[in-house]
Amino acid sequence: MHTFGFARHTSRPFAKPKECNLCERTSDSMKDWKQILYDIYAPEVGSIWAAPNGIWTNSFASNKSETDFHPSVVGKVSSCRISCQIVPGTSKDYRKGSCVFKVQLNTTDPACPLSYFLIDLWMTFSKSDLLTLKQGWNGVDNLNVVQLKAFKQQVKFCKGIDV
């Protein structure tokens, strides 16, 4: 039989594939499944976190107690997914302009105060440190679809980048 330069297939057609030995591995040789999930997790742009004033390395909340909290929102996630940019938030309307994202986080609660996120004061924060913070503010863990679109547009106006 002529093979025309191709290797001849020697296995039987429809042969049963070799069994994977994944199930036979002991748990000692596998990484902890929680650690695997942690390693692949990255916070989403628009996720909201309660951040203590003491974490800020910029001028934000410098006159406040380090143990008091402000909301923060993830503004950008690094390509390596081990760090992100977080944007500090406040309930004070003391700054104007394209670098302030103004939003009512909990749209179902009319008593929920407005939050002002100061995009120009965002700072790099590690994923591992972020995950030690409590997620959510005023009963909301993430910006909704409409809020997220507006937030991304505000970041584009302020920083000139797409997130």
N, C-alpha and C positions, 0 to 999 in steps of 0.2 A: 504494500500500500504506500502511495506517495503522499508525503505530508506537506509539500510545497513550502518548506522552510519553517513551518510552525511545529512547535512541540506537540507530540502526540498525547492526547488526554488518556491517562491510564486508569483513572478511577471509574467505578461503575456509575452510570447515570442514576440520579435520584438516590444516591447513597446517603445513609443517615449521617448528619454532620456530627463531628466530634463534640462530646458534651463539654460544656463550660465548667470549669472547676471552681467558679466563684463561690458556689454554695459550700464547697468543701473546705474553704479557707477558714481558719480559726479567727475568732474575733480579735485575738491578740495581733494578728498580722494585718488586720484592716484598721484604717483610721476610724476614729469615733465618728459616727454618722452626724452627730450634732456639729462637730468641728467641720465636717465637709460642707454642711449647709451654711455655717457661719462664713467659711472661706469664699463661697460663691455669692453670698448675699451682698448687695450694695444698696444703700438707701436710694429712694427715688427722688428725682427732682420734684419739689413740691411737698415732700413729707415734712411734717411739723414736729418740732421737738421742744421740750421745756429745758431751757439752758440757764444754768446759774450765772450770775453776773461775773463771777470770778474767772470764767473761761476766756473772756474776751481780751485779746492782746492789742486791740486798738482802743480808741477813746470811748467806745460805747460803754455806758453804765459805770464809768470810772468814779462817779460821785455816789454810787449806790452800794449797799451792802453786798459783799461777795456771795452771800448765801441766798439772796433774793433771786427770783427767776423771771425770765422774759421768754416769750416765744421766739423760736428761730425756725427758719425754713431752709431746706436744702436747695441751693441755687444752681449747683453744678456738681457733677460727679466726675472724678478724674478718669482718664482712659484705663488706668490700671486698676480702678475700682477699690483702691485702698484709702483714698482720701476724698474729701468733698469740700465745697465752699458752702458755708452756712451764713445766712443773712439774719442779723439781729432784728427783733421786732419790739415795738413799744406801743403803748396805748396813747402816747402823747403826740399831738399833731403840732410839732414844732419845726418841721422841715418841709419844704415844698420842692417840687421839681421832678425831673424824669428819673431820679435815682431813689424815689420813695414809692413803694407799692402799698397802696391803701386798700384794705379789704375787710369785710365782715366775715370772719372765719366760719362761724356757725350761722348759716343763712336761715335755718329753721327756728332760731331763737331771736326774736326781735330785740331782746334785752342784751344780746351779745355786743360788747363794745367793738369799735373799729380797731384794727391793728395796722400799724405802719411799719413796714419792713424797709430798712435802710440799706439798699443794695450796694451803695458805694462803700459801706463798711464791712462787706462780707470778708470772711477770713477762712483760711485753710484749716480743716479739722480732720483728724484721722477717723476712719471708719470704726476702729476699735473703741476710741473715746466716745464717739457719737452713740454707739450702742449701749454705753453705760448710762445715757440719759433716758428720761421717760419720754416716750413718744406721745404726742398729742397736746392740744391746748384748747380749752373751752369745748371739750367733747369732740374735737375734730383731729384726725390723724394725718390727713392729706388734704391739699387743696382740691376742690372739685374740678371737673373738666373745664368749666368756663373760667374759674379762678386761675387754673394752671396756665391756660392759654394767655390770659392777661398778664400773669406773672412773667412768663417767658418773653412776651413782647416788651415788658418794662425792663427786663434784663438786657434785651437787645438795644433799647434806647439808651440805657445807662452805660453798659459795658461794651456795646458794639459787637457782641458775640451771640451766637445761637446756642441754646442749651436744650 
